[in-house]
């Protein structure tokens, strides 16, 4: 294969890889109840059933000293803060109003993010995070659910990440949920 054909093949490959959605649809209600809807609220990320490297969160955290426990709690709060910030900001650019649940009145749909799993790095820190999001009616009836996992950064499973990378994942999750909403609201 000559250089020109290799460049063309690489361009085609780049065109068709990485262009799919960054989420996996677990459940989608049909007909689409979000078509043309522009008002959503978002609740804080739910960590109530979090499993870290196969252990319940309480068991995982019990093995940390007090300083690490505080840092881990701050990291979880940071993921939530960045997720909500990115989601509300980016959705607004798409003509979608996402309001934190504490401020929302009469909003027809609720975005309910939860993090079921994290993977610890070999030397502490978190190496991977998975998030799921349910979009429900105000009374909790699930209409749509997606799963997502952001791309790993450079450190991977060997070292684990500190709060800054976890917060970046919060931004990535907010961006992914915005893309999903855009596809459902304005297909």
Secondary structure, 3 states (H helix, E strand, C coil): CCHHHHHHHHHHHHHHCCCCCCCEEEEECCCCCCCCCCEEEEEEEECCCCEECCEEHHHHHHCCCHHHHHHHHHHHHHHHHHHHHHHHHHHHHCCCEEEEHHHCCCCCEEEEEEEEEEEECCCCCEEEEEEEEEEECCCCCEEEEEEECCCCCCCHHHHCECHHHHHHHHHHHHHHHHHHHHHHHCC
